[in-house]
Amino acid sequence: MAEAGKLIVLEGVDGSGKSSQYSRLCNRLENDGISFRKIVFPRYDKESSALIRMYLGGEFGQNPSDVNEYSASVFFAVDRYASFMTDWKSYYENGGLVLADRYTTSNAVHQGAKLKPENQIAFFDWLYDFEYTKLGLPKPSKVIYLDVDLETSLSRIKGREIRTGTARDIHEKDREYLSASISTGRLAAEHLGWSTVSFMKNGVERELDEKHSEIYSIVKASL
């Protein structure tokens, strides 16, 4: 049997620059002739994301806390399971490199934020056991967490809304929830051993190329 491949995840709250860095990373790997598969979660165009769309659209309640962290985690996990089983399972199990924009790690950040700090570690452990042991999804070889402060995140979300006309979901509308997600992401990164890349340096936004170089060096070291 072929050795399983590598799964590398880019994670971060909204406004962290994750999508831009994911695109840059994909382009760099392609230019370097490194074969890989792209996956982006949630997969809003797939049937498996139906409950996610209902949840984020506010059909179960206008506040993130209207749906508890375990229920919401299952919504997102189902989409990942469907993706793995129908799209990239064979490729990964035969040694392929998979690069993911969000993964189980997003549940740790966004659903863990609904809990008190003293209960978050237990939730992280439950989540990893649920998705990687019970559901049998691959555990990432490396998670790169893009850390950003609250005001920068809010400013970038607002800018994207103006620029694209895309309405905010229930996570993005809630300032307190976003703040809690940032704190939770930092705790998750520490507890779960993620590599953290900071958006700012000495109070100043870092250049895109500087952050990209750091991200790419982490990826290369993981291959």
Secondary structure as UniProt FT lines:
FT   STRAND          6..11
FT   TURN            14..15
FT   HELIX           18..31
FT   TURN            32..33
FT   STRAND          37..40
FT   TURN            44..45
FT   HELIX           47..49
FT   HELIX           50..56
FT   TURN            57..60
FT   HELIX           64..66
FT   HELIX           69..83
FT   HELIX           84..88
FT   HELIX           89..93
FT   TURN            94..95
FT   STRAND          97..101
FT   HELIX           104..110
FT   HELIX           112..114
FT   HELIX           117..128
FT   HELIX           129..134
FT   STRAND          142..147
FT   HELIX           150..164
FT   HELIX           170..173
FT   HELIX           175..192
FT   STRAND          195..198
FT   STRAND          200..201
FT   TURN            202..203
FT   STRAND          204..205
FT   HELIX           208..222
//
